[in-house]
């Protein structure tokens, strides 16, 4: 659980870590086939696709936007011939283990990039600058939305609910 009585940074980082851990829990104990299962037709959304997407989201906000790094997409034309789709498209040659590892790498980079940065410091973004505070808030909302999707997908796969 996120801290209930902490400063702003610890609260924002705590909520983000809570949702990261919740997504990992939603994927735990499933087979590769189940992780690739789109369990709520007509939606093609899968747990593997969510992990890939959130890898891209972490990479975008904490590397490209926050520190201005030139970090090409992890999942793009090579896995989705029609072009970059935000990581949702699942390729036969990407395993969950590889996707989980890439996601964990991006999370580690995000933590490192945020560690000594002031919440109010701005980074350039189309249409105006954003602060680390704004990025944290956006990421908490992004994860919360997708953890809700993961909860429904997991429940349809094996009935598991909670956390």
URVENHU-V558046 format. One record per pair of residues at least 12 apart in sequence whose C-alpha atoms are under 6 Angstrom apart, sorted by the first residue. I is the first residue (numbers start at 1). J is the second residue. Records with the same first field share a line. If there is no record, write none. Layout:
I->J + J
This chain:
2->14 + 15
16->140
19->143
23->147
35->47 + 48
36->48
39->153 + 156
49->88 + 90
52->87
53->86 + 87 + 88
55->103
59->106
62->110
66->123
75->87
79->91
119->132 + 133
